[in-house]
Amino acid sequence: MPEAKIEAWLEEDREFTPSAAFSAQANAQPSIYEEAGADPVAWWREQADRLTWTTTPTKSLEWDLPNAKWFADGTLNASVSCVDVHVSEGRGGRVAFHWVADAEGESRTITYHELHRQVCRTANALIELGVTKGDRIAVYMPMIPEAIFAMLAIVRLGAIHSVVFGGFSAEALGSRILDSNCRFVVTADGAFRRGTASPLKAAVDEALKSCPNVSAVLVVKRTESDVEWVPGRDHWWHDIVERQSDVHEPEAFPAETPLFIMYTSGTTAKPKGIFHTTAGYLTQAATTYYNVFDVKPETDVCWTAADIGWITGHSYIVYGPLINGVTQILYEGLPDSGGRDRWWKIISGYKATILYTAPTTIRTLMKWGHQIPEEYDLTSLRLLGTVGEPINPEAWMWYRKNIGGDRCPIVDTWWQTETGAILCSPLPGVTSTKPGAAMRALPGISTAVVDDAGNPVGHGEGGYLVVTQPWPAMIRGIWGDPDRFFDTYWSRFPGKYFAGDGAKLDAEGDLWLLGRVDDVMNISGHRLSTTEVEHALVGHRAVAEAAVVGASDETTGQAIVAFVTLKLSAEDAEKDHAALIEELRAHVASTISPIAKPREIILTPDLPKTRSGKIMRRLLRDVAENRSLGDVTTLTDPTVVNMITGLMDTHASSDD
Ligand code: PRX
């Protein structure tokens, strides 16, 4: 699908060159590529001056593949660069966050001065609970300011946050807490979604049944829901944080101090704890935010519409924007909390200038109709961004026209949890844009598209995206598993970082991302592995075997289709298939997250396998996407395919 579409769009030769007015004011100038390219390591060292150092580093890069150290002899405190510096340099009165609640009419304004007070108090509370340098702390929170206070307070103490998206199940939370041996959890009683409170603390209680090392849980009261309480372990935020001193003297830590862990799906059932360290990560988050989003801290109102439970929230709500000292919108709700016009109300109400979101959301907004945003004054917007999955040219054009008024540059930013910050994107005011293309690597970054043998492909050709030189925000490892770190990223193409994405260079050498080439699916911009979902399915008593594929989906990019063979107990044999399928979908949602709920489950007496017993996923993908089946000569029992195709037809016609 993507390749044919790209060809069609390229034939139309759609390319938008930067407007002279935008270029004249842009943070990035065309010479930046050359300046950075001449000596990337030295250029990154200059960018590190964006941070507030206690000891200025004299070292830049030490590289012993796959281990990188950046600015290693420098010392600093991450929260000082994000918060204290703005207060001490007289910017404390600037708004850091306009927080907008799920419910209309509820909001809070948090200046940098207030942010500083809150971070200091939270840090003091964490000290009282026993947190010390190097501790891992799970943060399982809704999109409320306390989530950010907690993250910044944790890193202020040299501790390490592991933010787990609030939509994950108790089981998923528990396995993440265990994997990095977190001793503390910060959470809330519940979260609001479209006005309805859903519990969070209950999931923490459930998860902690299998996590004996957690000694304290700090709980924000957000929804007034009833919660169970473990005396001695559980502490209300309002009891313990609010009585703390506003003063906390930050300690300086070495540049390579671990900053956070973020779990993400790989190709196995077990999510990987990607960890990042302090100065390299912060340098690149701040630099890319400045150049790619062209931010003007005095005047911009920036909105990264992502959850802090994902890397986008870490790099472009918390660290990048705060180091730049910008004003942001922080929104708790869903795009249709209070009505389908909610986003446009927020943008026009706060006069937002920069909007950063995912293609899935753009496609949903598009489905709701251009008439909705048309009702609002969106002329404050001056730049739009997208991230998380390939954006189809139709959605890109809709975004440009209906939200950006054909005036705002669009930055299609390619990066990953592992890369920590954006690696490929147009630079507004400098680079031309094409609908659906990430265009090129940013200054100071070296990427290539290579063939199976690792050789660079020519213009007009496709292959695998690799990064050929270390970069400051690069993953420093998988928590507790150095071998997996090397094997996953550095073994496929010796000397190069393998991202797992297919990509193509067009006739002019510009970069187009084509999606994952491994068993990682991308559902609404969220990463999930096929094996993770299969694992959840076979955990159900009725399931003998399961094979999961990502099939293309108009709205979510990809959707999960599962092929399942049953081992029916007497109890399950009584149920009709539709009821059992619903039960299996719900089972996956409660084991992993509602994000992982399969769109379709096909019950089949057998799965197609190669002679060596491997499930033929490619073939199942073709079946799920109704494509012709290609080469099936290695299949043990070709009748299985016909049977599955038949089942799909029946299923499609009786689809609910
Ligand atoms: O497949 C790529 C896709 O998202 C993957 C990374 O997912 P995650 O670590 O969850 O981080 C998402 C937010 C940075 C990549 O391997 N991806 C991300 N951005 C783009 C993209 N695919 C195409 N175009 C993008 N702009």
Residues whose N, C-alpha, C, O or C-beta is under 5 A from the ligand:
A	BS01	PRX	T312 T386 V387 G388 E389 P390 D412 T413 W414 W415 Q416 T417 E418 A499 D501 L513 G515 R516 G525 R527
